[in-house]
Amino acid sequence: MLKTRVITALVIFSLTLVALFLFPNWAWGVFTFCIAMLSCWEWSRFCRLSVFSSRMYLALSFFLSAVTFLAYHQGQLCGIAFIRIAFTGFALGAVFWLIAAPVWLLRLWRPEARWLSALVGWIVVFPAWLALLFLRNVSPWLLLTFAAIVWVADIAAYFVGKNFGKNKLAAEISPGKTVEGAIGGSIGVAAYFFLWQSLVANSFVGSHVWAQELRSNLVALFAFFLLLAVLSVVGDLFESWMKRGAGMKDSSNLLPGHGGILDRIDALTSTLPLAGLYVLLRASA
């Protein structure tokens, strides 16, 4: 099992890096289009829809994905610039992850209406996809900067929680997560911030406009890194809660040893839309 997990992780990581740095924009759009559609399929399983409703949901998901891809590829849709579409998605995602999702988890809410759960799936998937497209368009290094926050937080939380974790963070949702692990994740992200700052300042990346804009207010950026560390936990817990409601251990078995797509990008869905919004606001300030 461990061997399978390691091999799958290496394949995923290698493919993602190749796509991130070498694919032309249209190919990156297709690559992430597939991720978005597979995520919608997995989410439809959480909602326990009927066969007909599931097919309708996936058909509508495909339509929304095609419209999003068209807007990205052409730079606009019906006269509306892609960046405006992205901003709307980021704002919607920010409201959901900063307000709605935490309240949802605190109340341990199980919506009776399956269509509501299905609609939430779009709010989870599409703003994150827009962020993958927008941030990578600015710079692959920018997208990697924010994605690494999630990876660092997850790794630090795992090791701290495994060695020092005693107090459950959300036992009803994810019994394995601890308060100590969450704190360790935030400390890991704090350390990553200072390392990132040093690396950017002493490399060619530091000359990029986006890097200069981010580093123009390091106090705000440090606070934002920590906010994303917290939101990565919210995204992880929210997907776990949806899986638990559907009686599922993994979102699917598409990735041997790792479960499904949503199992791997759950924390990115809650952090990347906020990252996209932050970058847009900094650029317009």
C-alpha positions in Angstrom: 0.0 0.0 0.0 2.8 2.4 0.9 4.7 1.6 -2.3 1.5 2.3 -4.4 0.9 5.5 -2.5 4.5 6.7 -3.1 4.5 5.8 -6.8 1.1 7.5 -7.4 2.3 10.6 -5.5 5.5 10.8 -7.7 3.5 10.5 -10.9 1.0 13.1 -9.8 3.7 15.5 -8.7 5.8 15.1 -11.9 2.8 15.4 -14.2 1.6 18.5 -12.4 5.0 20.2 -12.5 5.3 19.4 -16.3 1.8 20.8 -16.9 2.4 23.9 -14.7 5.7 25.0 -16.3 5.7 23.5 -19.8 2.1 23.3 -21.1 0.8 26.2 -23.3 -2.2 28.0 -21.9 -4.8 26.0 -23.8 -3.2 22.7 -22.7 -3.2 23.9 -19.0 -6.9 24.8 -19.5 -7.6 21.3 -20.8 -5.6 19.7 -18.0 -7.5 21.6 -15.3 -10.8 21.1 -17.1 -10.4 17.4 -16.6 -9.6 18.0 -12.9 -12.8 20.1 -12.5 -15.0 17.6 -14.3 -13.7 14.7 -12.3 -14.2 16.7 -9.1 -17.8 17.4 -10.0 -18.4 13.7 -10.7 -16.9 12.9 -7.3 -19.1 15.6 -5.6 -22.2 14.2 -7.2 -21.5 10.9 -5.4 -21.5 12.9 -2.1 -25.0 14.2 -2.8 -26.5 10.7 -3.3 -28.5 11.9 -6.4 -30.7 9.6 -8.4 -29.3 8.3 -11.6 -31.2 10.8 -13.7 -30.3 13.7 -11.4 -26.7 12.7 -11.4 -26.6 12.7 -15.2 -28.3 16.1 -15.3 -25.8 17.4 -12.7 -22.8 16.2 -14.7 -24.3 17.5 -17.9 -24.7 21.0 -16.3 -21.2 20.7 -14.8 -19.8 20.0 -18.3 -21.7 23.0 -19.7 -20.3 25.3 -16.9 -16.8 23.9 -17.4 -17.0 24.4 -21.2 -18.2 28.0 -20.7 -15.4 28.6 -18.2 -12.8 27.1 -20.6 -14.1 29.2 -23.5 -13.9 32.4 -21.4 -10.3 31.5 -20.4 -9.2 30.6 -23.9 -10.7 33.7 -25.6 -10.0 36.1 -22.7 -13.7 37.0 -22.5 -17.2 35.7 -22.7 -20.1 37.8 -24.2 -18.0 40.9 -23.8 -17.2 40.1 -20.2 -13.4 39.8 -19.5 -12.2 36.6 -18.0 -10.6 38.5 -15.1 -14.0 39.9 -14.1 -15.5 36.4 -14.2 -12.6 35.2 -12.1 -13.0 38.0 -9.6 -16.7 37.1 -9.2 -15.8 33.5 -8.6 -13.1 34.4 -6.1 -15.5 36.7 -4.2 -18.2 33.9 -4.1 -15.6 31.4 -2.9 -14.3 33.8 -0.2 -17.8 34.3 1.2 -18.4 30.6 1.3 -15.0 29.6 2.9 -14.8 32.5 5.3 -18.4 32.4 6.5 -20.7 29.7 5.2 -18.3 26.7 5.5 -17.2 27.4 9.1 -20.8 27.8 10.2 -21.8 24.7 8.3 -19.1 22.7 10.1 -19.7 24.2 13.6 -23.4 23.2 13.3 -22.6 19.8 11.8 -25.3 20.6 9.2 -26.8 17.9 6.9 -28.9 19.7 4.3 -32.1 17.8 3.5 -32.2 19.2 -0.1 -29.8 17.2 -2.2 -29.8 19.9 -4.9 -28.4 22.3 -2.3 -25.4 20.0 -1.7 -25.0 19.7 -5.5 -25.0 23.5 -5.9 -22.4 23.8 -3.1 -20.2 21.4 -5.2 -20.0 24.1 -7.9 -19.1 26.7 -5.4 -16.3 24.5 -4.1 -15.0 23.4 -7.5 -15.3 26.3 -10.0 -13.7 29.2 -8.0 -10.8 26.9 -7.3 -10.5 26.1 -11.0 -10.7 29.8 -11.9 -7.8 30.4 -9.5 -5.8 27.6 -11.1 -6.2 29.4 -14.5 -5.8 32.9 -13.3 -2.8 32.5 -11.0 -0.9 30.3 -13.5 -1.5 33.0 -16.2 0.2 35.5 -13.9 3.0 33.2 -13.3 3.5 29.4 -12.6 5.7 30.4 -9.7 2.9 32.4 -8.2 0.5 29.5 -8.3 3.2 27.3 -6.9 3.8 29.8 -4.0 0.2 29.5 -2.8 -0.2 25.8 -3.5 2.9 25.1 -1.4 1.2 26.7 1.6 -1.3 23.9 1.6 1.4 21.2 1.2 3.6 22.7 4.0 0.6 23.0 6.3 -0.5 19.4 5.6 3.0 17.9 6.1 3.7 19.9 9.3 0.3 19.1 10.8 0.8 15.4 10.1 4.1 15.1 11.8 3.2 17.4 14.7 -0.1 15.7 15.2 1.4 12.2 15.0 4.0 13.0 17.6 2.3 15.5 19.9 -1.4 15.4 19.1 -3.7 14.8 22.1 -6.7 17.1 21.7 -9.1 16.3 18.9 -9.8 19.2 16.5 -13.1 18.0 15.2 -13.8 14.4 16.4 -17.2 14.2 14.7 -15.8 15.1 11.3 -12.2 13.9 11.1 -11.0 11.9 14.2 -7.4 12.0 13.1 -7.0 15.8 13.2 -5.7 17.4 16.4 -5.4 20.9 17.7 -1.7 20.4 18.1 -1.4 19.3 14.5 -3.3 22.4 13.3 -1.0 24.7 15.3 2.0 22.8 13.9 0.7 23.4 10.4 0.4 27.1 11.0 4.0 27.2 12.5 5.2 25.3 9.4 3.6 27.9 7.1 5.1 30.7 9.1 8.5 29.1 8.6 7.7 28.7 4.9 6.9 32.4 4.6 10.3 33.5 5.8 12.0 30.9 3.6 9.9 31.9 0.6 10.7 35.6 1.3 14.4 34.9 1.3 14.4 32.7 -1.8 12.3 35.2 -3.8 14.5 38.2 -2.7 17.7 36.4 -3.9 16.4 34.9 -7.2 15.2 35.9 -10.6 11.6 35.6 -9.3 12.1 38.7 -7.2 12.2 40.9 -10.3 8.7 39.8 -11.4 6.0 42.4 -11.0 3.7 40.0 -9.1 6.5 39.2 -6.6 7.2 42.9 -6.0 3.5 43.6 -5.4 3.2 40.8 -2.9 6.4 41.8 -1.1 5.3 45.5 -1.0 3.5 44.7 2.3 5.1 41.8 4.0 3.1 42.1 7.3 -0.2 41.7 5.4 1.3 38.9 3.3 2.5 37.0 6.4 -1.0 37.3 7.9 -2.5 36.1 4.6 -0.2 33.1 4.6 -1.5 32.2 8.1 -5.1 32.7 7.0 -4.6 30.3 4.2 -3.1 27.8 6.6 -6.3 27.9 8.6 -8.5 27.8 5.6 -6.7 24.7 4.3 -8.0 22.9 7.4 -11.5 24.2 6.8 -11.4 22.8 3.2 -10.1 19.5 4.4 -12.7 19.2 7.1 -15.6 20.2 4.8 -14.8 17.5 2.3 -14.4 15.0 5.1 -17.8 16.0 6.4 -19.4 15.6 3.0 -17.8 12.2 2.6 -18.9 11.1 6.1 -22.5 12.1 5.2 -22.4 9.9 2.1 -20.8 7.0 4.1 -17.7 7.2 2.0 -14.0 6.8 3.0 -12.6 8.3 -0.2 -14.1 10.6 -2.8 -13.3 7.8 -5.4 -10.6 5.4 -6.2 -9.2 7.2 -9.2 -5.7 7.7 -7.6 -4.3 4.4 -6.3 -3.4 4.7 -2.6 -4.7 8.3 -2.4 -8.4 8.0 -3.0 -9.9 10.6 -5.4 -9.2 14.0 -6.9 -11.1 15.8 -4.2 -9.1 14.0 -1.5 -6.0 15.6 -3.0 -7.3 19.1 -3.7 -9.7 19.6 -0.8 -7.5 22.2 0.9 -6.7 23.9 -2.4 -10.4 24.5 -3.1 -10.6 26.6 0.1 -7.3 28.5 -0.3 -6.7 29.2 -4.0 -9.9 31.4 -4.6 -8.7 33.6 -1.6 -5.2 33.7 -3.1 -6.6 34.8 -6.5 -8.7 37.5 -4.8 -5.7 38.7 -2.8 -3.6 39.0 -5.9 -6.3 40.9 -7.8 -6.9 43.3 -4.9 -3.1 43.9 -4.5 -2.7 44.6 -8.2 -5.6 47.1 -8.2 -4.4 48.8 -4.9 
